[in-house]
Amino acid sequence: MKALKFPIIPITLFLVIGIVFGSYFKFDFSVYVISTLITLSFFTFLHFLKKETNSIFLFGLITYIIAFQLGIILQYFHYEKNQETHYTHLVPNKEKVFLKGIIKSIAKPSKTKDKYIVEISKINNSTVSGKTLIYIPKESNLKLKPGLHFSVITELYPIKDNFNPYQFNYARYIEKQNIFHQIYASEKNLKISSQEKNFDYYLFEIREKLLNSFNQHSFVQKTKGVINALLFGQRILLDPETIQSYSNAGVIHILAISGLHVGIIYLIISLLFKPLNRIKNGKIINLTLVIGILWFFAFLSGLSPSVTRAVLMFSILAIGKHFNQQTKTINTIAVSALLLLCYNPNYVFDVGFQLSYAAVISIVLLNPYFKYFRFSKNKIINYSTDIILVSLAAQIGVLPLSIYYFNQFPVLFLAANIIVIPLTTIILFLGMITLFFNFISNTIALFFGIALSKVIELMNQYINWIAQFDSFVIKNISFSLLLCFTSYILISTLIYWTYHPSSKNFKYVLFAVISLQICYISTKYEENSSEELTVFGSKNSLITIKQKNKIIAFTNNPEENSENISQYKRGTFTENVSILPLENVLLFKNIKVLIVDSLATYKISQKPDVIILTQGTRVNLERLIELNQPKVIIADNSNSKYKIERWKATCIKQKIPFHSTYEKGLYIIRK
């Protein structure tokens, strides 16, 4: 019995809702088990009923409830802190431990440190599980590989939350990868025991060998970075300027392997292996080779969600084509999402995963209308038109998410994509040929390498030219999660109306437009009605007072804090900002705030409620507390770690609440 003709789409949607619910609401596992058993019992009972209309409806409803519960259970099992052996249950607070682990993969380094993801096997004498990050100074001679066993005596540091409001929350992002702590090591205290040649090791070695095969071409760093990103899904070699240029031009998706790249590779290898269809069992050999190469490519790229999604989707399409099964593309997309989320439910929180599915769904749904825009019989003109339409459809699909996550909109994205997409196709084709001849013939490889380098340089130059029109990039757009959600409701109703045009269905579009306007007005009103004082976690002291639709920012370093102020202005939907020098006394509502800076001035006529220590002040804190008896003391990031620890100890002794923005992030007083 089927709940719907094509039930896979709503099943996937309810699974996603269950994953999100399970991530934010934690219950005892027995609650999940009992509720699921009850639902399954009811499901079995309905299965034996006659196929009446009501029973079919209930059967479908129960199917979706089971999908919802499955999402919760999947999230529970994939949240590694729920495992009894997870190291977080044994780690003492702020104490050094003897840690054993194995390098799992190499992460993107910072400016001064190399970064690796580590699988922990032992804490002191206890066998444990779980992942963490390890940072090693770049100047050291340590270059670690996956599969390397090591030991170190270290402290496990929690990954800190946002220092400042409305910024990218790295702690929350990395938590979705089941990483909760970070450790720091050096060449002196890190002891390497052995090199295990496991799957991660061999995958790393293969990727390195393929990457190193391009060394003979003596490519410049920017060219190597683009090759590394497009062919192997590794963005480690990309410099910040290149990333920013691609982002401003609206083609940052080119540097992240997605359905576009996998589709091009699928077409290339399908054409290469097409002659195999003429021999005995050639079709099955062709299918095996195509799927095998696609998945090998996915593993080389590190099984990122966008690549895995695309490879899985094209694998399903290839299998369906082999067996002459015509399936709706939208259902194939839903199947790929369902399988990926069953493998790792945390993919649903990955920005790349969300953008990838939003783009491909939008392209598939709007594709039937592309034929109405082909006004010529010329193949080149039609190809160019298709590129524009595909880019536009993809941009419609990702627009709300792009504005929500990146708060900008590149107006010239069409002008960039119409050139960049064909160039990307050429680069992938030349890259694969060059890679093949790197191991066959240096002379032929060098010839194709020159062509590859010229095309990449041409693409980079064009991107830089587009990106220089900074005024065509709308930045710092205020946008909330609620507005993102209602925007997708509007897009959905518009697409539905194009498929079923009628005055009745157009009412849904109007309702969605009104809902979006109401959400924007209510969000802006709510933000502008609130008043708050915020102490930022900035190395250059910054304090803001927000009064309805106006922000007063107090800082002696406005240039260094310009980004923090801009993000705070955007996040609060505020238009008016005034920047003033840092003062010693602030009044917020009836709360008196004393700011003790490097001059250590603190004699005022009235006792303050809040004291903020900043700029490494040399004040005698015990005397300051004795004279003022504040309700709370705050130390910002402009102070040294040593002083913060000393002040914290003094406040504990004096029983005064203490907040360090270095440890806990920003401090907000709301009224």
Secondary structure, DSSP 8 states (H G I E B T S, - for coil): --SSSSTHHHHHHHHHHHHHHHHH----HHHHHHHHHHHHHHHHHHHTS---HHHHHHHHHHHHHHHHHHHHHHHHHH-GGGSTTBGGGT--TT-EEEEEEEEEEEE---SSEEEEEEEEEEETTEE-B-EEEEEEETTSS----TTEEEEEEEE-EE----SSTTS--HHHHHHTTTEEEEEE--TTTEEEEEE---HHHHHHHHHHHHHHTTGGG---HHHHHHHHHHHH---TT--HHHHHHHHHTT-GGGGS--HHHHHHHHHHHHHHTGGGGGSTTHHHHHHHHHHHHHHHHHHHTT--HHHHHHHHHHHHHHHHHHTT----HHHHHHHHHHHHHHH-GGGGG-HHHHHHHHHHHHHHHHGGGGGGG---S-HHHHHHHHHHHHHHHHHHHHHHHHHHHH-EEETTHHHHHHHHHHHHHHHHHHHHHHHHHHTT-HHHHHHHHHHHHHHHHHHHHHHHHHHT-GGGEEE-----HHHHHHHHHHHHHHHHHHHS--HHHHHHHHHHHHHHHHHHHHHHHHHHH-EEEEE---SS--EEEEETTEEEEE-S-TTTTHHHHHHHHHHTT--EEEEE---SEEEETTEEEEEE-TT-----SS--SEEEE-TT----HHHHHHHH--SEEEE-TTS-HHHHHHHHHHHHHHT--EEEHHHH--EEEE-
